[in-house]
Amino acid sequence: MALGLGLAHAGVLGQDSQRILSRLVYFVATPALLVDVLSRTDVSDVLGVGFAIAGLSVLAVLVVYVPLARRRGRSLSHIVVGALSGSYSNAGYLGLPIAVYVLGDAAYAVPVMVLQLIVYAPLALSALDLDATGRRPTPTALALAGLRNPVSVAAVCGVLISVAGVTLPEIAAEPVALLGGMAVPGALLAYGVSLRFGGAIGSADRWEITAIALLKLVWMPAAAYVLARFAFGLESDQVFGLTVMAALPTAQNVFVYASRFQRSELLARDSVAVTTLLSIPVLVGLAAVLA
């Protein structure tokens, strides 16, 4: 992020570079990353309690945010971006390292990643695509929009390769892995450029950003905790791990998706910044109380 901001400030990257980088990440790097990761993941192993709690935690945010946003007259695309901002966790860039090096098991992060990559993101992006083209979000329209969505197509391809037990030949796997490796730095560079040309943090609706931060960092982990401890009766270490995964900040991918469709970009950008900063004391607090 700092490098993107510095390059933009020095004039190396212009204002249009944010959109170019975002489109490159959306159309090329993220699909390649999905195929690379999902094709090597045994999807059946992650469709368990962690996957269920991750999905129910997302629903807990949606049932609060969506009615509030509709009551304020927000557009469909704004509601989609706002909902993603309040419930789409940074499970890959931040959650996976925390799961491995702090919780001691990557299995805590993988169900969240799979849920977001093969279910949540495709549905949200299809809705954004429909709103951008002015069509109604019927089930058929969502399915057809998904066929035009590179993230959705890549997720399906990755899952099919995994389920079929096929191993990609090196001549195909290596280029895919190289392109997928561009997803994380590309998204972060684009975000850094937006900090230079998109106005100061806080340019979006501050009340809405506050609500999103509370939903992401307080309500969502509280829902995960209640589900893990009382609904599923898990052990204390599992409750701690799943609660931490729900308390992760908003993923930078939300900003990439918003930039791709040019919808509510400031909302996504500010949500990422605010939740990332505030997640530090939240995660430390959870560790102090639950670990």
LUMTORKE-453402 format. One line per field, with one value per residue: residue number from 0; x, y, z of N, C-alpha, C in turn. Coordinates in steps of 0.05 Angstrom, whole numbers, plus 5000, padded with zeros to 4 digits. Layout:
LUMTORKE-453402
k = c(NUM;...) $
n_x = c(X;...) $
n_y = c(Y;...) $
n_z = c(Z;...) $
ca_x = c(X;...) $
ca_y = c(Y;...) $
ca_z = c(Z;...) $
c_x = c(X;...) $
c_y = c(Y;...) $
c_z = c(Z;...) $
***
This chain:
LUMTORKE-453402
k = c(0;1;2;3;4;5;6;7;8;9;10;11;12;13;14;15;16;17;18;19;20;21;22;23;24;25;26;27;28;29;30;31;32;33;34;35;36;37;38;39;40;41;42;43;44;45;46;47;48;49;50;51;52;53;54;55;56;57;58;59;60;61;62;63;64;65;66;67;68;69;70;71;72;73;74;75;76;77;78;79;80;81;82;83;84;85;86;87;88;89;90;91;92;93;94;95;96;97;98;99;100;101;102;103;104;105;106;107;108;109;110;111;112;113;114;115;116;117;118;119;120;121;122;123;124;125;126;127;128;129;130;131;132;133;134;135;136;137;138;139;140;141;142;143;144;145;146;147;148;149;150;151;152;153;154;155;156;157;158;159;160;161;162;163;164;165;166;167;168;169;170;171;172;173;174;175;176;177;178;179;180;181;182;183;184;185;186;187;188;189;190;191;192;193;194;195;196;197;198;199;200;201;202;203;204;205;206;207;208;209;210;211;212;213;214;215;216;217;218;219;220;221;222;223;224;225;226;227;228;229;230;231;232;233;234;235;236;237;238;239;240;241;242;243;244;245;246;247;248;249;250;251;252;253;254;255;256;257;258;259;260;261;262;263;264;265;266;267;268;269;270;271;272;273;274;275;276;277;278;279;280;281;282;283;284;285;286;287;288;289;290) $
n_x = c(5017;5038;5079;5049;5022;5067;5090;5049;5048;5098;5090;5100;5060;4998;4932;4897;4920;4902;4853;4870;4905;4868;4832;4867;4879;4827;4810;4852;4894;4868;4830;4869;4895;4854;4844;4894;4897;4848;4847;4885;4864;4829;4766;4723;4742;4738;4686;4656;4642;4669;4661;4606;4597;4624;4592;4542;4556;4565;4513;4490;4509;4488;4432;4426;4451;4431;4373;4377;4406;4372;4329;4350;4350;4390;4425;4424;4477;4507;4489;4508;4564;4570;4552;4590;4634;4623;4626;4661;4717;4788;4814;4853;4901;4913;4887;4905;4962;4956;4926;4963;5012;4997;4949;4963;4944;4925;4875;4835;4829;4820;4765;4736;4760;4746;4690;4682;4706;4682;4628;4607;4633;4625;4567;4559;4588;4561;4512;4529;4544;4495;4468;4499;4487;4435;4395;4345;4357;4345;4342;4357;4381;4424;4453;4468;4498;4539;4566;4593;4628;4694;4717;4679;4676;4729;4731;4694;4720;4768;4747;4723;4769;4794;4756;4754;4803;4847;4913;4945;4988;5057;5072;5026;5010;5051;5054;5002;5006;5045;5018;4976;5004;5008;4962;4956;4998;4983;4930;4941;4975;4941;4904;4937;4948;4897;4893;4922;4896;4842;4820;4819;4821;4759;4726;4680;4612;4611;4581;4561;4607;4624;4582;4591;4642;4631;4596;4631;4675;4655;4600;4600;4643;4621;4575;4598;4624;4581;4555;4595;4607;4558;4517;4543;4575;4633;4703;4744;4791;4778;4734;4758;4793;4757;4727;4766;4777;4729;4733;4769;4794;4762;4770;4819;4802;4749;4751;4776;4735;4695;4720;4725;4672;4662;4632;4611;4664;4694;4670;4683;4739;4749;4727;4761;4808;4794;4774;4819;4857;4830;4823;4867;4871;4823;4832;4875;4849;4811;4845;4865;4820;4797;4837) $
n_y = c(4976;5025;5031;5036;5084;5118;5115;5137;5188;5206;5210;5168;5130;5143;5174;5141;5092;5063;5041;5010;4973;4949;4926;4890;4856;4837;4812;4778;4764;4748;4707;4670;4659;4635;4588;4564;4558;4532;4486;4455;4445;4403;4405;4380;4370;4418;4432;4435;4445;4494;4519;4524;4558;4603;4618;4627;4669;4710;4715;4736;4787;4808;4807;4849;4894;4900;4911;4961;4992;4992;5019;5069;5083;5064;5045;4983;4966;4995;4973;4921;4928;4952;4911;4871;4898;4897;4844;4811;4778;4788;4738;4712;4745;4763;4730;4677;4676;4689;4645;4604;4618;4639;4613;4563;4528;4522;4507;4537;4583;4567;4547;4596;4624;4590;4592;4647;4651;4614;4618;4668;4714;4705;4709;4761;4792;4779;4803;4857;4862;4856;4901;4941;4936;4946;4907;4863;4827;4768;4696;4668;4708;4721;4673;4673;4720;4704;4669;4704;4726;4730;4715;4681;4640;4621;4602;4560;4527;4515;4486;4443;4418;4402;4367;4328;4306;4318;4334;4391;4397;4415;4453;4483;4494;4525;4577;4594;4597;4637;4682;4684;4699;4752;4775;4792;4833;4867;4883;4910;4951;4980;4997;5031;5071;5093;5119;5164;5192;5189;5222;5241;5192;5177;5204;5180;5165;5176;5157;5110;5082;5075;5042;4997;4982;4967;4925;4889;4881;4873;4854;4810;4775;4765;4737;4691;4671;4658;4620;4580;4566;4556;4538;4498;4474;4472;4460;4502;4522;4518;4551;4600;4605;4606;4651;4691;4689;4710;4761;4786;4841;4879;4853;4871;4857;4872;4926;4923;4897;4936;4978;4955;4956;5008;5028;5055;5063;5094;5080;5026;5030;5062;5029;4985;5010;5031;4986;4953;4981;4984;4931;4911;4924;4896;4842;4831;4839;4798;4754;4761;4752;4704;4665) $
n_z = c(5000;5018;4980;4932;4943;4948;4896;4866;4887;4871;4817;4784;4778;4750;4758;4729;4735;4779;4763;4721;4746;4781;4745;4720;4764;4774;4725;4710;4749;4798;4781;4763;4811;4840;4811;4818;4875;4891;4859;4884;4932;4976;4972;4998;5049;5076;5081;5131;5201;5209;5160;5160;5204;5187;5143;5168;5201;5164;5144;5190;5192;5143;5152;5185;5162;5108;5111;5138;5101;5057;5078;5081;5028;4993;4933;4895;4881;4918;4966;4959;4958;5009;5042;5031;5051;5105;5118;5089;5099;5110;5097;5067;5058;5109;5147;5137;5150;5205;5223;5214;5241;5291;5311;5298;5260;5195;5179;5202;5172;5119;5109;5110;5068;5024;5026;5014;4964;4929;4936;4961;4937;4880;4877;4896;4858;4812;4823;4824;4771;4745;4765;4743;4689;4689;4697;4726;4787;4782;4796;4749;4719;4753;4750;4695;4694;4726;4692;4659;4692;4711;4760;4783;4744;4745;4798;4796;4759;4787;4830;4803;4780;4827;4850;4810;4816;4786;4766;4748;4691;4694;4655;4649;4702;4725;4697;4712;4768;4772;4750;4786;4831;4826;4845;4900;4910;4868;4881;4929;4913;4879;4916;4947;4909;4905;4954;4945;4903;4914;4953;5023;5077;5103;5071;5053;5075;5142;5184;5162;5153;5205;5224;5192;5209;5262;5253;5226;5262;5312;5316;5278;5296;5347;5334;5311;5355;5391;5360;5353;5407;5434;5397;5367;5405;5410;5427;5470;5445;5391;5389;5400;5355;5310;5323;5320;5265;5245;5263;5231;5190;5136;5071;5020;4970;4966;4954;4904;4875;4878;4851;4800;4780;4787;4831;4892;4912;4949;4996;5001;5002;5049;5087;5087;5105;5156;5185;5184;5215;5264;5276;5301;5359;5371;5357;5392;5440;5439;5441;5493;5524;5507;5496) $
ca_x = c(5000;5056;5092;5030;5019;5092;5093;5029;5056;5121;5082;5106;5034;4978;4906;4885;4934;4886;4833;4885;4914;4844;4822;4886;4875;4801;4806;4874;4909;4850;4822;4892;4900;4832;4849;4918;4892;4826;4854;4903;4850;4808;4743;4706;4753;4733;4657;4648;4632;4681;4648;4578;4598;4631;4569;4521;4566;4560;4484;4484;4515;4470;4405;4426;4460;4415;4349;4384;4414;4348;4313;4363;4348;4415;4422;4432;4506;4517;4483;4526;4591;4569;4549;4616;4652;4618;4625;4681;4741;4814;4823;4877;4925;4918;4877;4921;4985;4948;4918;4986;5033;4986;4931;4977;4930;4914;4848;4816;4825;4813;4736;4728;4769;4730;4663;4682;4715;4665;4599;4600;4643;4610;4540;4560;4597;4539;4493;4541;4543;4467;4462;4514;4474;4407;4376;4336;4373;4330;4361;4368;4400;4448;4468;4480;4519;4562;4581;4609;4645;4718;4721;4661;4685;4754;4725;4682;4741;4786;4733;4720;4795;4799;4738;4762;4829;4866;4936;4953;5015;5074;5072;5003;5008;5071;5044;4978;5016;5059;4998;4962;5021;5005;4937;4959;5012;4968;4908;4951;4985;4917;4893;4955;4943;4871;4897;4933;4878;4814;4812;4828;4805;4737;4710;4654;4593;4625;4562;4559;4633;4623;4564;4604;4664;4619;4587;4653;4694;4641;4576;4606;4657;4602;4558;4614;4629;4557;4550;4616;4606;4532;4502;4558;4588;4661;4723;4752;4811;4764;4717;4777;4802;4735;4720;4787;4773;4707;4741;4789;4784;4752;4791;4824;4787;4724;4758;4780;4709;4681;4734;4719;4646;4660;4609;4617;4693;4704;4659;4700;4767;4750;4720;4785;4828;4785;4772;4846;4869;4815;4823;4891;4862;4802;4844;4890;4829;4800;4866;4867;4796;4789;4859) $
ca_y = c(5000;5048;5033;5047;5113;5132;5116;5156;5215;5213;5213;5144;5119;5164;5168;5119;5066;5049;5025;4990;4952;4935;4908;4868;4838;4825;4795;4760;4753;4734;4681;4651;4652;4617;4562;4553;4550;4513;4461;4440;4442;4383;4421;4365;4371;4444;4436;4425;4464;4520;4530;4531;4581;4626;4625;4638;4695;4728;4720;4752;4815;4815;4812;4875;4916;4903;4927;4989;5006;4995;5040;5095;5087;5058;5029;4955;4963;5006;4953;4898;4936;4956;4885;4859;4913;4890;4815;4797;4779;4786;4711;4703;4761;4766;4707;4652;4678;4687;4617;4586;4626;4645;4592;4537;4510;4536;4498;4557;4604;4556;4547;4623;4630;4575;4604;4673;4649;4598;4624;4696;4733;4702;4719;4790;4803;4776;4825;4882;4862;4861;4929;4958;4934;4954;4884;4854;4805;4743;4673;4662;4730;4717;4651;4682;4739;4689;4658;4726;4736;4714;4704;4658;4619;4610;4587;4535;4511;4505;4465;4419;4405;4389;4344;4308;4294;4323;4350;4407;4394;4438;4473;4500;4502;4545;4604;4601;4605;4663;4703;4686;4713;4781;4785;4806;4859;4885;4895;4929;4975;4995;5010;5053;5093;5106;5137;5189;5207;5186;5238;5231;5172;5190;5218;5167;5170;5167;5141;5084;5069;5067;5019;4974;4974;4954;4899;4872;4876;4867;4837;4785;4756;4757;4716;4667;4660;4646;4596;4560;4556;4547;4523;4474;4463;4466;4464;4530;4531;4521;4575;4622;4607;4614;4679;4708;4690;4727;4788;4798;4865;4877;4846;4890;4849;4887;4951;4915;4892;4962;4993;4943;4965;5037;5031;5058;5057;5106;5064;5002;5038;5071;5006;4970;5024;5034;4960;4942;4994;4977;4902;4904;4921;4877;4815;4828;4836;4770;4736;4764;4742;4676;4646) $
ca_z = c(5000;5019;4954;4913;4950;4941;4867;4856;4896;4855;4789;4768;4772;4748;4769;4715;4741;4798;4749;4705;4764;4791;4723;4717;4786;4772;4702;4705;4772;4817;4769;4763;4839;4848;4798;4831;4903;4894;4846;4902;4958;4978;4981;5016;5076;5089;5083;5157;5220;5204;5136;5168;5222;5170;5127;5185;5210;5142;5144;5214;5183;5122;5161;5199;5144;5084;5116;5144;5077;5040;5091;5074;5000;4979;4909;4897;4881;4943;4986;4955;4968;5038;5054;5029;5069;5133;5123;5073;5116;5097;5105;5052;5061;5137;5162;5134;5167;5234;5228;5214;5260;5317;5319;5294;5242;5172;5174;5211;5151;5093;5103;5104;5041;5005;5026;5000;4936;4911;4940;4967;4916;4854;4880;4898;4833;4793;4829;4815;4742;4737;4771;4723;4663;4692;4696;4752;4798;4785;4797;4722;4711;4769;4739;4670;4700;4736;4669;4648;4713;4711;4786;4786;4725;4756;4822;4788;4746;4807;4846;4786;4778;4853;4853;4791;4824;4764;4772;4724;4683;4702;4634;4653;4730;4732;4689;4727;4794;4769;4747;4812;4850;4821;4856;4925;4907;4850;4896;4949;4898;4870;4940;4954;4890;4912;4977;4935;4886;4921;4976;5049;5090;5116;5050;5051;5097;5166;5200;5150;5158;5234;5226;5179;5227;5285;5243;5219;5283;5338;5312;5264;5314;5368;5323;5308;5382;5401;5344;5359;5434;5444;5377;5359;5428;5404;5448;5473;5425;5366;5391;5397;5327;5292;5330;5309;5236;5240;5271;5213;5177;5109;5051;4999;4946;4964;4940;4876;4862;4875;4829;4775;4771;4793;4849;4921;4916;4974;5018;5003;5010;5076;5104;5089;5122;5184;5198;5187;5238;5289;5282;5318;5387;5373;5357;5417;5461;5437;5451;5522;5537;5500;5493) $
c_x = c(5017;5070;5074;5025;5043;5096;5073;5037;5080;5114;5089;5080;5013;4952;4892;4897;4918;4866;4847;4894;4890;4833;4840;4883;4849;4799;4828;4885;4891;4839;4845;4897;4879;4837;4873;4912;4871;4832;4871;4890;4829;4783;4725;4716;4745;4703;4646;4637;4643;4667;4620;4578;4606;4607;4547;4530;4561;4530;4477;4489;4494;4442;4403;4431;4440;4389;4355;4391;4390;4331;4324;4363;4373;4409;4431;4463;4518;4512;4502;4554;4591;4567;4576;4636;4648;4620;4646;4708;4767;4827;4848;4902;4933;4910;4894;4947;4978;4941;4943;5005;5022;4968;4943;4964;4916;4884;4827;4810;4814;4782;4726;4736;4752;4702;4663;4689;4695;4635;4594;4608;4628;4582;4541;4568;4576;4518;4503;4539;4515;4460;4475;4500;4444;4387;4369;4351;4356;4350;4373;4388;4426;4466;4482;4502;4544;4579;4599;4629;4670;4724;4704;4670;4710;4749;4713;4703;4760;4773;4730;4747;4801;4782;4745;4788;4850;4889;4945;4982;5031;5074;5048;5002;5027;5062;5020;4987;5030;5039;4982;4977;5019;4981;4941;4974;4996;4945;4918;4962;4962;4905;4911;4952;4917;4874;4908;4913;4849;4804;4821;4810;4784;4719;4683;4637;4605;4607;4560;4585;4634;4606;4578;4627;4653;4609;4610;4670;4681;4618;4583;4622;4639;4584;4573;4619;4605;4551;4570;4613;4579;4516;4516;4573;4617;4679;4733;4772;4798;4747;4735;4785;4781;4726;4740;4784;4750;4713;4762;4778;4774;4775;4794;4809;4761;4729;4763;4754;4694;4693;4727;4693;4641;4635;4619;4646;4703;4694;4676;4728;4768;4744;4745;4805;4819;4785;4800;4859;4856;4816;4846;4883;4840;4813;4861;4871;4817;4820;4867;4844;4792;4812;4867) $
c_y = c(5025;5053;5045;5077;5129;5136;5136;5184;5225;5217;5189;5130;5141;5156;5144;5092;5050;5030;5003;4966;4936;4916;4885;4847;4823;4804;4774;4747;4737;4708;4661;4641;4631;4589;4548;4542;4528;4486;4443;4437;4421;4397;4407;4366;4397;4449;4424;4447;4492;4534;4540;4556;4606;4636;4638;4665;4717;4735;4738;4782;4824;4822;4838;4897;4921;4918;4956;5005;5011;5017;5068;5100;5082;5041;5000;4952;4974;4986;4929;4905;4940;4930;4870;4872;4904;4860;4799;4799;4776;4760;4702;4718;4763;4741;4683;4654;4676;4659;4599;4592;4632;4622;4565;4518;4526;4529;4519;4577;4592;4555;4575;4631;4616;4586;4630;4670;4635;4604;4655;4715;4729;4713;4750;4803;4800;4798;4852;4885;4868;4890;4948;4958;4940;4932;4876;4829;4780;4720;4667;4683;4728;4695;4659;4702;4726;4677;4679;4736;4719;4701;4679;4634;4605;4593;4560;4516;4499;4483;4440;4404;4390;4364;4321;4294;4298;4340;4365;4401;4419;4460;4492;4511;4525;4573;4613;4611;4632;4686;4706;4701;4743;4793;4802;4833;4878;4898;4916;4954;4992;5010;5034;5076;5108;5124;5164;5206;5206;5203;5225;5209;5186;5205;5206;5174;5159;5151;5112;5068;5059;5042;4994;4964;4958;4926;4880;4863;4869;4847;4810;4766;4747;4735;4690;4654;4645;4619;4573;4548;4543;4530;4496;4461;4455;4471;4493;4539;4535;4546;4600;4626;4617;4643;4698;4711;4709;4756;4801;4822;4859;4872;4868;4883;4864;4914;4945;4911;4918;4978;4981;4953;4995;5043;5033;5052;5069;5091;5039;5009;5046;5048;4989;4983;5024;5006;4948;4954;4985;4948;4895;4902;4900;4848;4810;4824;4808;4750;4737;4751;4713;4656;4635) $
c_z = c(5000;4993;4933;4918;4942;4911;4855;4863;4879;4825;4772;4760;4772;4759;4756;4722;4761;4784;4733;4723;4774;4770;4719;4739;4783;4749;4698;4730;4791;4806;4770;4791;4848;4836;4812;4859;4904;4881;4864;4930;4957;4990;5001;5045;5091;5092;5109;5175;5215;5181;5144;5185;5206;5154;5144;5197;5189;5141;5167;5207;5163;5132;5177;5179;5122;5090;5123;5119;5059;5052;5085;5044;4984;4954;4914;4899;4907;4966;4984;4966;4998;5053;5054;5049;5098;5139;5107;5086;5099;5105;5091;5059;5091;5154;5161;5151;5197;5241;5231;5238;5288;5328;5315;5275;5219;5167;5184;5188;5125;5089;5097;5076;5020;5003;5009;4971;4918;4915;4941;4945;4890;4855;4880;4872;4811;4797;4820;4784;4732;4742;4751;4696;4665;4691;4724;4761;4803;4786;4770;4714;4727;4758;4713;4675;4711;4714;4656;4668;4715;4738;4791;4769;4736;4781;4815;4776;4767;4823;4829;4783;4804;4856;4834;4797;4802;4774;4747;4717;4689;4681;4636;4682;4736;4722;4705;4755;4793;4766;4773;4833;4848;4835;4881;4922;4888;4864;4916;4936;4889;4893;4948;4935;4897;4936;4968;4919;4894;4944;5002;5060;5107;5097;5047;5075;5123;5184;5189;5155;5187;5237;5214;5197;5251;5277;5239;5243;5310;5333;5299;5282;5338;5359;5320;5335;5393;5386;5352;5387;5442;5423;5370;5382;5424;5428;5448;5453;5398;5366;5388;5368;5308;5298;5319;5279;5229;5246;5252;5198;5149;5089;5030;4973;4943;4949;4910;4862;4858;4853;4802;4763;4776;4810;4878;4927;4942;4998;5023;5013;5039;5095;5108;5108;5151;5198;5202;5211;5264;5296;5300;5347;5391;5375;5383;5440;5462;5448;5482;5536;5532;5500;5520) $
***
